[in-house]
Amino acid sequence: MNPFSNQIEDIFPDTVPLSEARNSALEQLSKTEFPKPEQEVWKYSKIFDLDLESLTPSFKNPADKKTEPSFLDTKESGLVEISDGWLTEQKTSTFSDSSGVYVGSLANMGVDSGHIEKHLSKPKDFFDCLNYSYNPETLLIHVPDGVTLESPIYIKVQSVTAGLVACPRIIVNLGEDSEAKIIEHHLSSSGESLSVPVLDAHVGQNSRLKHRVVQDLGEKTWQVSKQNFRLEKDSYVEIFAAAFGGDYARNEIRCELKGRGSEAYLSAAYFGNKEQTLDFRTFQKHEAPNTTSKLLFKGALDGDSRSIYSGLIKVLPEAVGTKAQQTNRNIKLSENAWAESVPNLEIETNDVVCNHASTVAGIDEEQLFYLESKGIETLVAERLIIAGFFNEVTSKVDDPLLVEEIDSIMTEILENRFKSQGE
């Protein structure tokens, strides 16, 4: 994608440093090759089907456009809305006190943000450059040292205008001994669009972050999502992703365990339907001693849908005492469904405990026979098995609103599946 305007700093609400960073990303974007499926990081994807020439960046705040309905709409406080990459509404009075918590536009922070920006990731590929170039407004969540947010921050991230490239960006900065929970809901209209959200999270020493995302995009939406987590000494992160929508939806999650004793726990539940492709790429990088990461991703695939999981656990020489796990399980519910699962280890020291595993299989025949032998109809038995398969992941979700939404989506998917089978 070529730069569309040399006056971007006048279109977006940038400060001088943000404008300089944007122009630098634009220059890098013009020199960065569009990804190809022959590249290892894009293997198995259908990136060659993306028609960028038919899309344009979002240059106008769509505040006057009709928004998509979300389970977060009932929230009277603690809610931020991002539409086509723009901050369109904030109900964050819960956090407006003397504690120094800031939830709002990075450009409007009003103080030097250099101490935050030094922890942020740099553009690595085409889609990073695209986001950094055409992100209208960056949402900053800053929690100072010693502050615990008692209530979650809810973020509604939506693509409301067909034909656009939406580039939402969220920065999370937790100081030392702080704590926060963030819940995102990604959704879109029925029109064709591309969403390229980027999350940068820095978790300070002895801090705790819980981050959850529900992706329920429209059938014609493409998404390439990036989540970057940097963990300092004795910090703790829980990451959960649920993916149900989109035409092609890719989620890249990078965890850099930079401080001794840091811990990262990653889990995901996904259900593919029709001709969807759900693509997950993860990177667990252990850079310090006595760090821990555990990953469990589970998916079910129906119709002609596809899933891709490719993950790497990398342990550097100085990261002695590392404990790392990586597990991906898939259930195929139709003959035409397809799953690719590629876990990897790269270990550069001996004093570690690391393992990985993956499976792709149909519904367990022994479980099915057992339930049928108890008088349970086959379709009902299959539904119970699928629900039980996901329970190991979804049971750990601890927000009532989020639990209710995931249960609602899963129930609708399963009801539609078994209704079509019974016809």
C-alpha positions, 0 to 999 in steps of 0.5 A: 500500500502506498502512502495516500497523503503527505499531509497525514499529520494534519488529518490525524490528531498527532503531537510532534513526536507522534507525527515523526513516528508516523512519517518514519513508519510511512517511509518504512512501509513504502520499502516493505514487501507485502507478505507472500504465502511462500514465507514461513511466517505466512505459510498455510495462510491465504494472504494472496487473496487480500485485495488491498487496492480495493481498500482505503485508510480511515481518514475520518472519525465515523462518530455519526455512523451506526455502531455494531451491537455489542455485549459491552453496550450495557456498560455505564462506565469503564467502556472505551469505543474505537471505531475504524481506529478512531476513539469515538466514545469514552465512559471512563469516569470510574478511573478519573481520580487522584491515582494518576490512572490515564485512559484516553488518547496518547496525543492528549495525555498532556505529559511527556510519554517518552518513559512509556514509548521506550517499552513499545515494539518497533514495526517488524513487518508490513502490517505493523508499518500499516498500523503505525502509518494509518492509526488515527488515534492511539488509546493509552491505558496507563496505570501508575506504580502501586495502583490496582484497578478494581473494575475492568476496562472494556474496549469495543473495537469495531469496523463500521465503514465498508471498504476501509482499512481500520488500524486501531492501536492500544498501548497498556503500561503498568507500573510496578506493583500494579494490576489491571484487567482489560476486555476487548470485543472486536466486531464489524459490519457486514461489508468488506473491510480489513482490520489491523489492530495492534496492542503493545503491553508493558507489564512492570515489575511485580504487576499483574495483567489479565487481557481477554479478547472476543473476536466476532467479526462479520463474514467479509472482514479480514483481520491481522491482529498483533498483541505484544507483551513485555514482562518485567521481573516477577510480573504475571500475565493471563491472555485469553482469546476467543475467535468466531468470526471473520473471513480470514482472521489472524492473531499474532501473540508475542510474549517476551519474558524479560524479567526473572520470575515472570509468568505468562499464561495463554489460552484460546478457544475458536470455532470455524464455520463455512469457509473461514480461516482462523490463523494463530501465531504465537511466540513465547520468548524466555530471556531471563531465569526462572520464567514460566509460560503455558499455552493451551489453544483449542479449536473446533472446525466445521464446514469447509473452515480451516485453522492454522496454529504455528507457535515457537517457544524460544529459550535464550542461554541465560534463561535457566530454570525456564518452564514452558508448555505449548499445546494445541488441540483441534476437533474436525466436525466435517470431512472438508474441515482442515487444521494445521498445527505446528508447535516448535521449540528452540532451546539454547540452554540445558536447565529447562523443562519444556514440551509441546503437543498438538492433535487434530482429530474427530469427535472421540468415538468412545466418548460418543458411544458411552453417552449414546449407551446412556440413552442420549441422542447422538446429536445431543451427545456430540454437543455435550462432547464439544462443550466439554472439549472447550470447558478446559479453556473457557472455565478459566474466564472470570468475567461474568459479561464475557462468560455470558457472551462466549456461552451465547455465541457457542450455543448459537453455533452449536444449535445452528450446526445440529439444526442443519444436521437434523433437517 
